[in-house]
Amino acid sequence: MRAVMPTGATGRMVELKNVVEREIKPHEALVEVVAFSPNRGETFMLEQPRPGWRPGKDIAGTVVRQAADGTGPRLGQRVVGHPDQEGWAERVAVPTDRLVVVPDTIDLIVAAALPLAGLTALRLLRLAGSNASRRVLLTGASGGVGHYFVELAAAQGALVTAVSATAERGERLRELGAADVVRAVDDSVGPFKVGIDSVGGSTTPAVWHKLTPDGTLIWCGQASRTRPQLDFFDWEGATSGTIKRFQYLESDVPVAADLETLVRLVATDRLHPEIGSVESWENIAAVIEALIARRIRGKAVLTIAR
């Protein structure tokens, strides 16, 4: 079986190689992968891959062996899944509590773009609480998570101000329901009840300064690769506010349940995955480079021809 493997090199970070398939556990189904979607976090891990690690958390395909314990999708069903790793391959074993059926009305390329970014957006929305009529500030809005969050939050009645580096990407966020789009946090007009930051560095305190006195800051990453520069002697903005750390897998709702919600929203035309690139997996090295350089709007999807 062929799979994408990290090289550990600073230049070409991945290559297609033949690998030995591991033993499938009773609670796992074997999926023949049709499409998969890389995430920026995975590209960071490629720089210093841990021994034995193979990338791949977002996949869509067809079940070619159902789980031995009788759970999950059946043989031949089209599915989308979210394994911990190993998904950038011709086949992958996926725990059935991370796998759901995809209706024929949804292209598997679209389904592959759902898991990590969609789960993150949905669970961020849940953590933020009731958003109807609330003003929400969102950094890093041009990526896959940002597009999903804006559309989901706007559907709840939230007034989302999205921070986007380019006018073109900002227009798409407006189409998805953003009330305002700005180039930088300092350009936004506050105050906001909720601020969600995925950038880190100096952006995190800038978001804090834009909040209401009782506002909530949700920190969910550091795409800048710089730790948040919060000064707890600086009480401008959310003087009596709350800071929450977000981890997308920390949820009382199972992955499969949230994946089913995302699939249902797409099937009923209420969620529209933003896919900025579709390529053969033979071109994955170039796609990874484009993701790192932020040349792709939304999600990138790689397809495996049979």
C-alpha positions, 0 to 999 in steps of 0.5 A: 500500500502507498502512503504519504510519509514525512521525510524529516527534511526542510525542503521536500517534507513528504514523499509517497512510499510503500508501507506495510498495513498495520493490524486492524483493531476490532472497533476499526473499519478499513476505509479505501481513501478517495480524498483527504485534506491536510491541516496546517497543524499537520504541516508543522508536525512534518518539520520534526516528525516523531518516529513512526508517525504518519500524517492524516486526520481528515479522510473520505472514502468507502468501507472495504472491511467493516469493524469486527465488533459490529459497530459503525458503517457497513461494507461498501458505504461511503464515509467521512472519518477523523482518525488520529493519524495515517489517513494520507494513504490508499487505505486507513483503519478508522475507529467507528466512533470517528466515522459516519456515513456520507449521503450520495448527494455529497461529493467525497471531496467535499466530505474530506474537507469537513472533519478537523476544521468543521469539528473545531468551528462547531465546538468553538461555537458551543464553547462560546455559548448563545450567540444570538445578537452578540458581537464576536471577533474572530482572528485567522478567519481566512482558513478552513476553521474561519469559514466554517465558524463564520457561517455557523455563527451567523446562522445563530444570529451572531454579528461576526467581525472577521479578521482577514489578510486579503480583500478577496478572502474577506468578500467570501467571509461576507458572503458567508454571513460576516457582519464586518471584515477587517485587515487587522484586529486594531481596525475592528470596531468594538467592544465585542462580547466574545473574542476568538484568537488562533494567531497568538503573539501580540494578536491575543492581547489586541483581541482582549483589548477589544472586549467588553468589560465582562467579555470572553477571550477564547484562545485556540492556537498560535498560527503565528508560532509565537506564544500569546503575549498577555500581560496580567497587569494590563486590564484594558478591555475585558477588565473583569473578563474570562479567558478560556483555552480551547482544545477541539477534542475536549468535548462531551459530544462524541466525534461521530455525533458532531461529524453527523451534524456537519454532514447533515448541514452540508446535505441540507445546504446550510453549510458550505465547505470552502475548498481552495485547492483540489489536486492529485495526491501525487502533487502533495509536496507542492500543496503542503508548500502552498498551505505553509505559505498561506496561498490556499483559501479555506481547505486543500483536498488531495484525491487518490485515483484508482 
